[in-house]
Amino acid sequence: TAPLPESARVRWFEDLSLADIPLVGGKNASLGELTQSAAQLGIHVPPGFALPTGAFRWFMQEAGLAREIEKIIASIRAGSLESLQEAGAGIRSAILGRPLPEALVQEISAAYLKLCQRVAAAADTKLRQEVPPRNATPRDSPPRDSPPQALIRVAVRSSATAEDLPEASFAGAQESFLNVIGPEAVVAACHQCFASLYTDRAINYRAELGFAEGSVLLSVGVQEMIDPSLGGSGVLFTLDTETGSRNVVLINAVRGLGEALVQGSVTPDEYLVFKQGLQSAPCPVLRRSSAAQPDNKTGAQPRESGTAGPSRRVPLQGAGPVPLVLEDETVLQLARWGCA
């Protein structure tokens, strides 16, 4: 098989910045920028890596798909939804029908296993710091036998080179996969992400904006998933999205995975924090709101332990009002990080 070109090798988030959008797309470049800036503030960002656009380009070249895709795209009849759907299905089937090159499979698998090792090592270091051995310092602690490597859950997310542009967002145009476990499953999810560059929505959106076929490339991000049962998920804005005021921080939070929030399928808790009060006021949280009740508020959670696949919605149990997702201390810490 052909050797893996340097342009197709994975890039770790801590080595990426916004300057790398052509290499890893908008989403992965932003995660790299966040990883670097957050580390300076002592904020932990779940680790991960990006499969660069060079890997996508190499796969397409090795599979000989470019001409076939151009022909299918050219066959789409203007204004015909049926024609668009038929073309999209045909392209995705062609991409998934070609196996990824073995060298690329090995690169993805090795990077995933290395990510598992990094997560385990970080957890072990944290445990040693929190619970030092009796009569021993961390420096002279005896080594422990290494347990079998645990495979972690990851999110596998598409990251296109035309994402988050002022004139084109492409938000939700490509696929993402949550709760993916194991090297084989990660490889398969990356393959699915490649195919998702040609969802019906993505094809139509590129055509509407005048992007030439082949001008938008795809990268894939693989990132450790955080257990949502330990807390919640959310989105932080450094302004009020309704009024545009830059004097406040707005936080939306839900229980479980953030998937339910960004899809708009649940009503989030909302917190509004006055920026100028963060350093002086006892508690500058201007507003807390939660309209949800136990019978209609749900959180998107992973599937049963030990399995991987789509998330499922789980009704929250309880006889009374559901407590707010975040305590004031957490809200204020998030607001300070957002303003840093």
C-alpha positions as CSV (number, residue, x, y, z in Angstrom):
1,T,0.0,0.0,0.0
2,A,1.0,3.6,-0.5
3,P,2.9,5.2,2.4
4,L,1.1,7.9,4.4
5,P,2.1,11.4,3.2
6,E,3.2,13.9,5.8
7,S,0.3,16.1,5.0
8,A,-2.1,13.3,6.2
9,R,-0.6,12.8,9.6
10,V,-2.6,13.8,12.7
11,R,-2.2,17.1,14.4
12,W,-2.7,17.4,18.2
13,F,-4.9,20.2,19.4
14,E,-2.2,21.8,21.5
15,D,-0.1,22.3,18.3
16,L,-2.9,24.1,16.4
17,S,-4.1,27.7,16.1
18,L,-6.5,29.7,14.0
19,A,-3.7,30.0,11.5
20,D,-4.2,26.3,10.7
21,I,-7.8,26.6,9.3
22,P,-6.6,25.5,5.8
23,L,-5.0,22.4,7.4
24,V,-7.7,21.4,9.9
25,G,-10.8,23.4,9.3
26,G,-12.5,26.1,11.4
27,K,-13.7,23.9,14.3
28,N,-10.4,22.1,14.9
29,A,-8.4,25.3,14.5
30,S,-10.7,26.9,17.1
31,L,-10.2,24.0,19.5
32,G,-6.5,24.3,19.1
33,E,-6.6,28.0,19.8
34,L,-8.8,27.3,22.9
35,T,-6.5,24.6,24.1
36,Q,-3.4,26.9,24.0
37,S,-5.1,29.9,25.5
38,A,-7.0,27.9,28.2
39,A,-3.8,26.2,29.3
40,Q,-2.4,29.6,30.2
41,L,-5.3,30.2,32.5
42,G,-5.2,26.8,34.1
43,I,-8.4,25.7,32.3
44,H,-8.6,22.0,31.2
45,V,-9.8,21.4,27.7
46,P,-10.5,17.8,26.8
47,P,-7.6,16.6,24.7
48,G,-7.8,15.4,21.1
49,F,-6.3,15.5,17.6
50,A,-7.3,16.5,14.1
51,L,-7.1,14.4,11.0
52,P,-6.0,17.1,8.6
53,T,-7.5,18.1,5.2
54,G,-4.4,16.4,3.7
55,A,-5.8,13.0,4.8
56,F,-9.1,13.7,3.1
57,R,-7.4,14.9,-0.1
58,W,-5.1,11.8,-0.1
59,F,-8.0,9.4,0.4
60,M,-10.0,11.0,-2.4
61,Q,-7.0,10.8,-4.7
62,E,-6.2,7.2,-3.8
63,A,-9.8,6.2,-4.3
64,G,-10.0,8.1,-7.6
65,L,-13.3,9.8,-6.7
66,A,-12.8,13.3,-7.9
67,R,-14.0,12.9,-11.5
68,E,-16.9,10.7,-10.4
69,I,-18.1,13.3,-7.9
70,E,-17.8,16.1,-10.4
71,K,-19.9,14.2,-12.9
72,I,-22.6,13.5,-10.3
73,I,-22.7,17.1,-9.1
74,A,-23.0,18.3,-12.7
75,S,-26.1,16.0,-13.1
76,I,-28.1,17.9,-10.4
77,R,-31.1,19.7,-11.9
78,A,-31.6,23.2,-10.6
79,G,-34.5,23.4,-8.2
80,S,-35.0,19.6,-8.1
81,L,-34.9,18.3,-4.5
82,E,-35.2,14.7,-5.8
83,S,-32.2,15.3,-8.1
84,L,-30.2,16.7,-5.2
85,Q,-31.1,13.8,-2.9
86,E,-30.2,11.3,-5.5
87,A,-26.8,12.9,-6.2
88,G,-26.0,13.2,-2.5
89,A,-26.8,9.6,-1.8
90,G,-24.8,8.5,-4.8
91,I,-21.7,10.4,-3.7
92,R,-21.8,9.3,-0.1
93,S,-22.3,5.7,-1.2
94,A,-19.2,6.0,-3.5
95,I,-17.1,7.4,-0.7
96,L,-18.1,4.8,1.9
97,G,-17.7,2.1,-0.8
98,R,-14.0,2.8,-1.0
99,P,-12.0,1.6,2.0
100,L,-9.6,4.0,3.7
101,P,-6.0,3.3,2.8
102,E,-4.4,1.0,5.4
103,A,-1.7,3.6,6.3
104,L,-4.5,6.0,7.2
105,V,-6.3,3.4,9.2
106,Q,-3.2,2.8,11.2
107,E,-2.5,6.5,11.7
108,I,-6.0,7.1,13.1
109,S,-5.9,3.9,15.3
110,A,-2.5,4.8,16.7
111,A,-3.6,8.4,17.5
112,Y,-6.7,7.2,19.2
113,L,-4.8,4.7,21.4
114,K,-2.3,7.4,22.2
115,L,-5.2,9.7,23.3
116,C,-6.4,6.9,25.5
117,Q,-3.0,6.7,27.1
118,R,-2.8,10.5,27.6
119,V,-6.2,10.6,29.3
120,A,-5.3,7.7,31.6
121,A,-1.9,9.2,32.5
122,A,-3.6,12.6,33.3
123,A,-6.2,10.8,35.5
124,D,-3.4,8.9,37.3
125,T,-1.4,12.1,37.9
126,K,-4.4,13.8,39.3
127,L,-5.2,10.9,41.6
128,R,-1.6,10.9,42.9
129,Q,-1.8,14.6,43.6
130,E,-5.1,14.3,45.5
131,V,-4.2,11.1,47.4
132,P,-0.4,10.8,48.0
133,P,0.8,7.4,49.2
134,R,1.3,7.1,52.9
135,N,4.9,7.8,54.1
136,A,5.9,8.7,50.6
137,T,6.2,11.8,48.5
138,P,5.2,11.8,44.8
139,R,8.9,11.8,43.9
140,D,9.6,8.5,45.7
141,S,6.3,6.7,45.2
142,P,6.8,3.1,44.1
143,P,5.7,2.4,40.5
144,R,2.5,0.6,40.1
145,D,1.7,-2.2,37.6
146,S,0.1,-0.7,34.5
147,P,-3.6,-1.8,34.2
148,P,-5.0,-2.8,30.8
149,Q,-5.5,0.2,28.7
150,A,-9.0,1.6,29.0
151,L,-10.7,2.7,25.7
152,I,-12.2,6.1,26.1
153,R,-15.4,7.6,24.6
154,V,-14.7,10.3,22.0
155,A,-16.5,12.7,19.9
156,V,-15.7,12.5,16.2
157,R,-16.6,15.7,14.5
158,S,-16.3,17.1,11.0
159,S,-14.4,20.4,10.5
160,A,-14.6,22.0,7.1
161,T,-12.2,24.6,5.8
162,A,-15.2,26.9,5.0
163,E,-16.7,26.8,8.5
164,D,-17.4,29.8,10.7
165,L,-16.6,32.3,8.0
166,P,-18.2,35.8,8.1
167,E,-20.1,35.0,4.8
168,A,-20.6,31.2,5.4
169,S,-21.0,29.2,8.6
170,F,-21.8,25.7,7.3
171,A,-23.0,25.0,10.9
172,G,-24.5,21.5,11.0
173,A,-23.9,20.8,7.3
174,Q,-21.5,17.9,8.1
175,E,-21.9,15.0,10.5
176,S,-20.6,14.5,14.0
177,F,-20.6,11.3,16.1
178,L,-20.7,11.0,19.9
179,N,-19.8,8.2,22.3
180,V,-17.5,6.5,19.8
181,I,-15.3,3.8,21.5
182,G,-12.5,1.7,20.1
183,P,-10.1,2.2,17.2
184,E,-12.2,0.4,14.6
185,A,-15.2,2.5,15.5
186,V,-13.2,5.8,15.4
187,V,-11.9,4.8,11.9
188,A,-15.4,4.1,10.7
189,A,-16.7,7.5,12.1
190,C,-13.8,9.3,10.4
191,H,-14.9,7.6,7.1
192,Q,-18.5,8.7,7.7
193,C,-17.3,12.3,8.3
194,F,-15.5,12.3,5.0
195,A,-18.7,11.2,3.3
196,S,-20.7,13.9,5.1
197,L,-19.0,16.6,3.1
198,Y,-21.6,15.6,0.6
199,T,-24.8,15.7,2.7
200,D,-27.7,17.1,0.6
201,R,-27.6,20.3,2.8
202,A,-23.8,20.8,2.3
203,I,-24.0,20.3,-1.5
204,N,-26.9,22.8,-1.8
205,Y,-25.3,25.3,0.5
206,R,-22.0,25.3,-1.4
207,A,-23.8,25.8,-4.7
208,E,-25.9,28.7,-3.3
209,L,-22.8,30.5,-2.1
210,G,-20.8,29.8,-5.3
211,F,-18.1,27.5,-3.9
212,A,-16.4,25.6,-6.7
213,E,-16.5,21.8,-6.4
214,G,-13.4,20.6,-4.6
215,S,-12.7,24.0,-3.0
216,V,-14.0,23.0,0.4
217,L,-12.0,20.3,2.2
218,L,-12.7,18.3,5.3
219,S,-10.8,17.7,8.5
220,V,-12.0,15.4,11.3
221,G,-11.5,16.1,15.0
222,V,-11.3,13.4,17.6
223,Q,-11.8,14.6,21.2
224,E,-12.3,13.0,24.6
225,M,-15.9,13.1,25.8
226,I,-16.6,14.3,29.3
227,D,-19.1,12.2,31.3
228,P,-22.3,14.4,31.3
229,S,-23.7,12.5,34.3
230,L,-21.2,14.4,36.5
231,G,-22.8,17.8,35.7
232,G,-24.1,19.5,32.6
233,S,-23.2,21.0,29.3
234,G,-23.7,24.5,27.9
235,V,-22.7,27.5,25.9
236,L,-21.2,30.7,27.1
237,F,-21.5,34.1,25.3
238,T,-19.6,37.2,26.3
239,L,-22.6,39.3,25.3
240,D,-26.3,39.2,25.5
241,T,-27.5,37.5,22.4
242,E,-30.9,39.2,22.5
243,T,-29.9,42.9,23.1
244,G,-26.2,42.8,22.0
245,S,-25.1,44.3,25.3
246,R,-21.4,43.6,26.0
247,N,-21.8,44.4,29.7
248,V,-23.0,40.9,30.6
249,V,-22.0,37.2,30.1
250,L,-24.8,34.9,29.1
251,I,-24.6,31.2,29.9
252,N,-27.1,28.5,28.8
253,A,-26.8,25.1,30.5
254,V,-28.6,21.7,30.3
255,R,-28.2,18.4,32.0
256,G,-26.5,15.7,29.9
257,L,-24.9,16.3,26.5
258,G,-24.8,19.7,24.8
259,E,-26.3,18.0,21.7
260,A,-29.8,18.6,23.1
261,L,-29.0,22.3,23.6
262,V,-27.6,23.1,20.2
263,Q,-30.4,21.2,18.5
264,G,-33.0,23.2,20.4
265,S,-34.7,20.1,21.7
266,V,-34.6,21.2,25.3
267,T,-35.1,24.5,27.1
268,P,-31.8,25.4,28.9
269,D,-31.2,27.1,32.2
270,E,-30.1,30.6,31.6
271,Y,-27.7,32.8,33.7
272,L,-26.9,36.4,33.1
273,V,-23.8,37.8,34.8
274,F,-22.8,41.5,35.1
275,K,-19.2,41.8,34.0
276,Q,-18.2,44.8,36.1
277,G,-19.4,43.1,39.2
278,L,-17.2,40.0,38.8
279,Q,-14.4,41.5,40.9
280,S,-16.4,43.5,43.4
281,A,-20.0,42.5,43.8
282,P,-20.8,39.7,46.2
283,C,-22.8,37.9,43.5
284,P,-23.2,39.6,40.2
285,V,-25.6,37.1,38.7
286,L,-28.4,39.3,37.4
287,R,-30.8,36.5,36.4
288,R,-31.3,32.8,36.8
289,S,-34.1,31.1,35.0
290,S,-35.3,27.6,34.5
291,A,-38.7,27.0,32.9
292,A,-38.3,23.2,32.8
293,Q,-40.3,20.7,34.9
294,P,-39.5,17.1,35.7
295,D,-42.1,15.8,33.2
296,N,-40.7,17.6,30.1
297,K,-37.1,18.4,30.7
298,T,-34.7,15.8,29.3
299,G,-31.0,15.5,28.9
300,A,-29.2,13.8,26.1
301,Q,-27.1,11.0,27.7
302,P,-24.8,8.4,26.4
303,R,-26.2,4.9,25.8
304,E,-25.8,2.2,28.3
305,S,-22.3,1.7,29.8
306,G,-19.9,-0.2,27.5
307,T,-21.8,0.6,24.3
308,A,-21.3,3.2,21.7
309,G,-23.7,5.0,19.4
310,P,-26.2,7.7,19.2
311,S,-27.2,9.4,22.4
312,R,-30.7,8.9,23.8
313,R,-33.0,11.3,25.8
314,V,-33.6,10.4,29.4
315,P,-36.4,12.1,31.4
316,L,-35.2,13.6,34.6
317,Q,-36.9,12.0,37.6
318,G,-38.3,13.9,40.6
319,A,-41.5,15.1,42.2
320,G,-40.7,18.8,42.3
321,P,-39.0,21.4,40.3
322,V,-35.7,20.4,38.8
323,P,-32.8,22.2,40.4
324,L,-30.7,24.6,38.3
325,V,-27.8,22.9,36.5
326,L,-25.1,25.3,37.7
327,E,-24.5,26.7,41.2
328,D,-23.5,30.3,41.5
329,E,-19.9,29.6,42.2
330,T,-19.6,27.6,38.9
331,V,-21.5,30.4,37.0
332,L,-19.1,33.0,38.3
333,Q,-16.0,30.9,37.5
334,L,-17.2,30.4,34.0
335,A,-18.0,34.1,33.5
336,R,-14.5,35.0,34.8
337,W,-12.9,32.5,32.3
338,G,-15.0,34.0,29.5
339,C,-13.8,37.5,30.3
340,A,-10.1,36.5,30.7
